[in-house]
Amino acid sequence: MVLRRLLAVLLHSPQLVERLSESRPIRRAAQLTAFALLQAQLRGQDAARRLRGIAARPAGSLGRRAARFRDTFTEELRRGLRERPGPPPGSQRGPGANH
């Protein structure tokens, strides 16, 4: 609590903030922060550009991929249900039929 209060008082001192901003570690931290932000911005722009490129492709190619995914998913689901032990789902008659 005392340490927090002391830090708050020190950080509200314009002279101290000015001296800290001129120190080598703080300048380096600011450089690294600016670099990281710029890199994140550039990567975001690149990702957005690639997404726009995918969206600009003919709808048929995306439709074919979606259909292939649907077919594969359905086939895997059916295979999993066939290989599953026990009665198929929905074969019970009413609530609590297996009790």
FENVENNOR-V300961 format. One record per residue. N is the residue number from 1. RES is the residue in three letters. PHI is phi in radians with two decimals (NA if undefined). Layout:
N_RES_PHI / N_RES_PHI
//
This chain:
1_MET_NA / 2_VAL_-1.17 / 3_LEU_-1.10 / 4_ARG_-1.07 / 5_ARG_-1.12 / 6_LEU_-1.11 / 7_LEU_-1.10 / 8_ALA_-1.10 / 9_VAL_-1.13 / 10_LEU_-1.15 / 11_LEU_-1.29 / 12_HIS_-1.61 / 13_SER_-1.57 / 14_PRO_-1.04 / 15_GLN_-1.16 / 16_LEU_-1.17 / 17_VAL_-1.08 / 18_GLU_-1.09 / 19_ARG_-1.14 / 20_LEU_-1.13 / 21_SER_-1.15 / 22_GLU_-1.55 / 23_SER_-1.34 / 24_ARG_-1.07 / 25_PRO_-1.11 / 26_ILE_-1.23 / 27_ARG_-1.08 / 28_ARG_-1.13 / 29_ALA_-1.08 / 30_ALA_-1.16 / 31_GLN_-1.09 / 32_LEU_-1.13 / 33_THR_-1.13 / 34_ALA_-1.09 / 35_PHE_-1.08 / 36_ALA_-1.10 / 37_LEU_-1.14 / 38_LEU_-1.13 / 39_GLN_-1.10 / 40_ALA_-1.11 / 41_GLN_-1.13 / 42_LEU_-1.13 / 43_ARG_-1.16 / 44_GLY_-1.12 / 45_GLN_-1.13 / 46_ASP_-1.13 / 47_ALA_-1.13 / 48_ALA_-1.12 / 49_ARG_-1.09 / 50_ARG_-1.15 / 51_LEU_-1.13 / 52_ARG_-1.11 / 53_GLY_-1.14 / 54_ILE_-1.17 / 55_ALA_-1.18 / 56_ALA_-1.41 / 57_ARG_-1.14 / 58_PRO_-1.01 / 59_ALA_-1.08 / 60_GLY_-1.06 / 61_SER_-1.15 / 62_LEU_-1.19 / 63_GLY_-1.12 / 64_ARG_-1.13 / 65_ARG_-1.13 / 66_ALA_-1.14 / 67_ALA_-1.15 / 68_ARG_-1.12 / 69_PHE_-1.08 / 70_ARG_-1.05 / 71_ASP_-1.12 / 72_THR_-1.11 / 73_PHE_-1.08 / 74_THR_-1.10 / 75_GLU_-1.11 / 76_GLU_-1.13 / 77_LEU_-1.11 / 78_ARG_-1.11 / 79_ARG_-1.10 / 80_GLY_-1.11 / 81_LEU_-1.22 / 82_ARG_-1.18 / 83_GLU_-1.43 / 84_ARG_-1.31 / 85_PRO_-1.30 / 86_GLY_1.72 / 87_PRO_-1.22 / 88_PRO_-1.15 / 89_PRO_-1.09 / 90_GLY_1.56 / 91_SER_-1.51 / 92_GLN_-1.37 / 93_ARG_-1.93 / 94_GLY_1.57 / 95_PRO_-1.20 / 96_GLY_1.26 / 97_ALA_-1.21 / 98_ASN_-1.61 / 99_HIS_-1.67
//
